[in-house]
């Protein structure tokens, strides 16, 4: 009998067609994202799951899905999955590392530049009809912060952090980094997190969300940042205390921020960052190019195909299973 695999969203790429030839494939067709309340019912008699980072795969779900044999997520981060619970059941978990490195680094630098030079504010100013002869120009008209020659602090020096460092070199920036692994990279000065926050004109977050990094940038650490600094986060929302960040932006202790990820997604209406003019907000689009998303989908499907064939996944988070 053919095994059943459930896919929580329509996927780009080409390999999904190959997967359909190997199993009884069921794809959620929408509209929108699959409601969390329906995932367990869809998985009840399935052996495989291909999911997104918006799908919560926790211990409770796994207890209701006793036939599940593998999970493949179209994401690099897997904080939406209870990896320990999967490993206890001997269920491999696939992810899609590497492919989105350069694309996400582009997004981080785009947010850095936009926040420094007040791009969103200026765009709104023009669109709203405020650019008139009486306020067309002045010495302080939409002045921002220089990026060239400034100091950039990178939190997390994995592949994406290193890609951001390469971009910073093109802007003549001094690059500092703190990483839990102690990794050393040419052209990047390794410092403590405290020193990084004190010295950096721009801080870009690129570490994974774990129990150790949740609220890594809390109110106390944000308070130690260099006055007038800019914070960029394209990693995971739970790493930054959003209310503490908003307070620092309102007080003027920080100059601006560029945020692509949030503790709760989609962002609730009461998030204090939504009402601040000195924040660039994007809806978790770090890897959002047509080419990269298709590659991510194909890798996620390749992981699923390998599991179906009884082979190790090409990219497995818990290879010990």
Phi, psi and omega in degrees: 000137181292139178285152182258133179232134179249133178245126190278000178197154172296134185248146171283187178085180186251335189289341179301329179291325177292321179299320182297336179280348188252352187205175171272100190262131176236122183245130175293123185259005177087198008285154177070199180278155177294124176298138182302327182293342183260350185296316181299318180296320180293331184267359191310318182239028182260147175263342182223152179224128169246118190231176176249173178290348178275353181263120181275115179250092185248181183299321180298317178297316183296325178296332180272355184235075188284353178262356186294132183245337178202156176227134175232122183252133176278071182194162171272306178290146180231031179289351175274359183239138174277092185295321180299317180296321176297314183297323178300328180271357182074027182260119178287147178240123177260151173221187188231067183284164171085313190293333184259010186302302186292323180296316180291324176297321175301316180298316180300317182287328175297316178295320179300311181294318182295320179291319182294322185255013172057042186297314182294318177300315182294321178299313179298322180301315180290313184297327183277003178077020183275347182275095185235166183306324183289343177224041185283331182194147174200162181305330181254020184291111180050042175289146180229207181251141174289137174264316180301128177082358180279175180257126179251128174254126182251122178261107184100108187250044171283201185298319181290317178301319178294323178295323176294321178299321178296321178293321180297326179299325178292341177259014178062030183274147167280128186245124174250157177209146170233133178216143181294334182282344184076017182301141178247135181229135179303136178083000181238128180272121178278127181222171174288161178299321181297316180292321178302314181294324181290326189262341193274132172283330177228138177235126181239128187264127182217029177261162178284155175273115177226180176300327181283332184258355177298129184056034176303316176262083179268187183301319181295316182288322177298325179293338179271356180294153180302131179306133180082012180284166177242132178251131177238133178227113174239017183267274176214144186294326184293352180285332184248133173285105188293325180289322177293321177297315179300318180297320180291327177287322178293319182287342183089003177297322172252149183281314185195175177211154173232115190235123179251346185227149187222157180298321174240127180231134355300161186289127176290156185295339182270007177294123186295341180290337185296337188256009184256131182287340184262031175231130171266123183242130176228152189271065176055059183247022184307320182258015191276072161239153183303315182295313184293317180296323177295320178295318178299316180298318181295321179293318178300320179289323177299321175300316181295317180298317179299315180297319178299326182272004178077019180254159175298142176295141176302326179228097185243128181286327183236066186297344179297341180288000000 
